[in-house]
Amino acid sequence: MSANSLQRFIGQYPLLYAAMFPVALWFLISALLSITSGWFSLSKLYRTEVPFEGAKWRGQSGRMRWLANYNNVLTLGANREGLFVACMLLFRFMHPPLLIPWKEIKVRRSKDWFFEYVTFTMGHELAIPLRIRAKVAERLKDQAGDYWPIEEM
């Protein structure tokens, strides 16, 4: 589409353009977040289409690669198969649900001034981090049982 064609379209359909622009921007931002955070790379290996069987917690927060924050939009779950990670439906574009086997995850604890965190490094080859609060990680650990990875120091 040339610049003149776009200008003509906007002139002929200003309301349609006004409605399409925020939607297109939403999809673009979601796609960029998926790529920069590492979610897109993880989805090539660990995407799941099967409904998750196990305990899960909605409205969770996490930080992934390059300071990509997912505040209150994650669903996290755990069972003997692995770690389940999904995004709220509104943010699902290029963020399919993931089920990462425990053998593909390293676990490390850390602290900052106020909180304790657990960082999952997912996919041995990819090494994509997901940092969550330690309280949430404890719930996941309880569900994983003996399958929980040995924690690094």
N, C-alpha and C positions, 0 to 999 in steps of 0.2 A: 504494500500500500504506500503510495507516494505521499508527500507532504500535502500536495493539492487535494488529493482524494480524501485524506483525513480531514482537512479543513472543510471540504464540502460536506462530508458526513456530519461533522460537528455542527455546521451551519444548518443542515436539514433536520437533524435529530438531536437537538441540544439536551432534551430530557433523557433520552436513551443513553447518550454519552455520559451525562452526569450520573446515571445509575450504574453504568458499566464500569466506570473508572475506579470507584472504590472496591468493587468486587475483583477486578483484575489486579489491583494493588494488593489486596488481601491474599490472593493466590500467589503472587510474586514473592511477597514477604514470607509466606509459609514455605515456599519452595527453597528460597535462600536460607532460611533457618534450618530446614531439613539437611541441606547440603553442608552448611558450615558446621552444624552441631555434630555431624557424623551419623545421624539417624538414617539418611539415605544409604550410606555405605553398609550399615548394619542390616538394613532391610533386604539387601541383596542376598544375605546369608541366613537371616533369622526371622524373616517375615512369617507370620502364622495366620492361617485362615480358619483354624479350628477354634471354637469357643474355649476359653481358658477354664480349666477345671482346678479350682483351688481358691484360697482366700485372696481377696484383692481389696485395695483401698483407693478410692477415688479422691480427686482434689488434692493430689500431692504435688510437691515442687521438687525440682532438680535442676542441676546445672551440668551441661555437657561441654564439649570441646568449644574453644574460642569464646568462652563466657556466654554461651547460648543458654539463656534461662527459660525454663518452663515452669512458670509460677502458677500453682493451683490448677493445672490442666492435665496432669499425669494420672494414670491409673497404674498402680504398681501391685504386682502379685507374685507369689512364689508357691511352688510345689516341688516335688522331687525331680521333676524334669528340668526346671530352670526358673529364671527370672522373667516375669511377664511385664512388659512396658507398653502402654498405649496412651494416645493423646485423646483429649476430649473431641467429640465429633466435629465441633466448630473449627478445630485446628488440625483435622485429620489429613488434609491434602498433603501428599508426599510424606506422611507419617503413619504408615500402616502399623498395626499391632506387631510386637516382637515377642518372641519366646527364645531367650538365650540360654543354652545349656550351662549348668553350673561349671562344667569342665572348661568352658570358654570364658570364665570370669575370674578375675583376681579381685581380692577385697583388701582395702586399706583404711584404717581409721585415722582421723585427724581432728584437730581442735582449732578454733579461732578464739577471739576474745569472749564470745558469748555462747557458742554452740559446739557440739560435737557432731562430726560428720562421718559418713562412710562413703568411700569412693569405689565404685565398681569399675574396673577396667575391662571392657567387653570386647571379645574377639581377639584372640592372641595376636593375629596378624595385624588387625586394625588398631587395637589399643585405644578404643573410644571410651573416655571417662563419663561416668554418670555419678555426680555427687548428690547425696540426699542426707537428710537429718538422721542421726544415729537412732532416734526413737523409732522411726519408720523402718530402718534397717533391722532393728531387733524383732519387730513383728514378722518381717520377711524371713529372718533367720529361724524363728520358731516354726514357721511353715515348711521351710526347707529341711529342717532336721539335720540328719547326718550327711545330707548332700551339700550343705553349705561349704563353700571353699575354705581352705585354710587361710587365715588372715595374715597378710604381710605386715611387717613392722616398719 
